[in-house]
Amino acid sequence: MRRGAVVVALMLLAARLAGQDGPRIALSLSASDTGPPAAVVQLTDLLEDDRFLSAMRAGFPLYVAVTVQLRESRPLWDREVDRWVTEWVVVFDPVRDLYRLEDDAGTEEISDRTVLERRLARAYKVTLNPDGPGRYHYQASITARTLSDKDVDEVYAWLRGEDADSTRPRPGLLTRTARKLLVQVAPLPRTTLEARTDDFPVR
């Protein structure tokens, strides 16, 4: 039943979730007196794209993942030294007319869109330590989506006439490609933003 409901909701939203101006990622360096600089990463204007708000009000959770990597800059290819990840989900409660944000710190109830916008635009200061002298940079990515991996699995299984909860072999290349295409063509909003800082030396 739930799989069919997800597919029907996708179809109903397709006509009115048109593309608009998207969100932005801000990434900068914050100097330190005692060590390497920190990265400051921020997601801005996510709800300027009304598709995300419309999807939440239609019953789809908003999933956001922020990843910051410290990378050593090298001539042929960069080397990842360390990474930091945080994730959260926002669910709209139509009965109480409020948003519920859940992250590693717990659950927070948010009264309206303006407060939610400020909360989503929270800046994260991340310090990752190099493992030796060289030139380094931070690279950040933010993904916002309204379909979880489990939702995608259930929709794909429903389209194939299968039970998503059944025990099946690990999906092959064609299956993974089809799932990726399903996410890309689904009318629900999804965006991935990336940025990197300038190089900085470590001695």
N, C-alpha and C positions, 0 to 999 in steps of 0.2 A: 504493500500500500504506500509506504513512504517513498519507494523508488518512483512509482507512478506520479505521486504528488510533486516530486522534484522536477520531473520532466514536464508536467503540465504547467508548473510555475515558470519554468524556463520559456515555454512557448508564449505564455501570457505576457511576460515581460519583454519579449523580443521587440515588439512594435514601439514601445515607449521609452526604452533605455537607449537613447541615441547618444553618440559620442559628443563630449564637450571638452572644454579646457581641462587639462589634467592637473594632478598634484605635482609638487616639486620636492626634491631632496636638497638639503643644504649640508655641506660637509666642510669643516675648516679645522685648522690646527690651533691648539691652545698651548702656549708656551709654559714651560715648567722651569723653575730655578734649580731643581735638583736632579733632573733626568730628562729623558726624551719627551717631546710634546705629546699631549693627549689629542684625541679626535673628538670633535663635537659634531654630532649628526642629528638632523631634525627633519621631520616630515611636515610639509606645510600644504595647506589648501586642498586636502584630500576631499573634503565635502563640497568644495566648489564644483566638483563633478557630481551632479545630482543623482547619477546612477547608483552611487554607493548608498546614499541615503534612501533612495527609492527601494533598493534591494533589501536593506535592513527593515524598512517598514513593511515590506512584503513577506517578512519572516526569515530572511537569510542572514545568518551571522556574518559579521565582518572580521576577517582574519588578517592580521598584520604581523609581519616578521621583519626584524631589523638585524642585519649582519654587518659587523665591522671586522675587517681583516687588516693585520699588520703584515706588509709584504716587503721583502728586500728587493730593491731595484737592481736588476742584473742585465748584462748585454743581450743575452739570448732569450731568457724567460725569467720572470719574477718568481721569487720563492715565498710561499706563505709561511710565516713564522708563528703566528697565533691568530685566534679569532674570538669574537664575542658575539653572542646571539641573544636577543630577547624577542618574545612573542606575546601577543595578546589577542583577545577576541572580544567583539562588542555585539551584544544582542539587544534588540529593541523589545520592550515589554509593552504591548498595546493596552493591556488592562490598566497598568499604572502610569502609562504614558511617560516612560523614562527609559534610559539606556543603562545597560549593565555591562561594565568593562571588567574582564577577568584576565589577570596576568599572574606572574610568579608571586607577587606580593599579596594576592587575594582578590576580592571582588569589590568594585566601587560602583555605586549608583550615581548616575549623572542625570541632572534634571532636564536639560534641553540641549538643542543643537549648538548654541553658542558655547556653552560649557564644554560640550563634547569636542568641538573644534579646538578649543584651547588645550584640552587634555591630549588630543591626538598630535598636537604640535609641540609637545614636550621635547626639549633638547636633551640628548644623552651625551654625557662626557665619558669617554672611554680611554683608558690608558693601558696599552699593551707594551710589553718589554721586549726590545730586540735581544737576540742571543749572541751578538758579537758586533764588532765595528763594521761599518758599511754605510750604504745609502738606503733609506727606507721610505715608505709612504703608506698611508692608510687608504683602503678601498672599502666603500660602503655600498650596500644594496638594501632596498626596502621593497617588499612585496605586499600588496594589498589585494585581497581577493574575497569573494563571497561564496566560493565552493571549497570545501575541505577536500583532502585526498580521499576520505571515505565517501563523500558525496559523489565525487567523480567515479569512483569504483562502482557505486551502486547504480548510477545512471548508465554507465557503460555496460554493466551486466544486464540491466533491464533492457537495453537496446538489443542485446544479443539473446535475450530470452533466457538468461541464466539467473541463478541465485547468487548474489554478491557475497553471501556469507558461507557459501559452500567451499569445501577444501579443494583447491585446484593447484596445478603446478605453477611455478613462478612464470609470470607473463614473458613472452618472447619479444623480439624487436618490433614485429608488426603490431602486437597488442599495445606495447608502450607508445608507439607512434600514433596509433588510433586514439588512445587516451589523451595524448598531448594535443591532437587536433580537436578533440571534443572540447577541451578547456578553451582553446583559442577561438572556436567558433560559437561557443555558448554566449547567449545574449547578456549574461550577467557580467558585471564589470570586473576587471582584473588589470593590475598594472605592476610593473617592476621598474624601479628607478635605481640608477647607479651613479656613483661619483667617486673621484679619487683626489687626494691632496697632492701638492707638490712634494718632491723628494726632500728629505732632511737628513743631514749627516749624523752618524753616531760614531764616536771615537773611543 
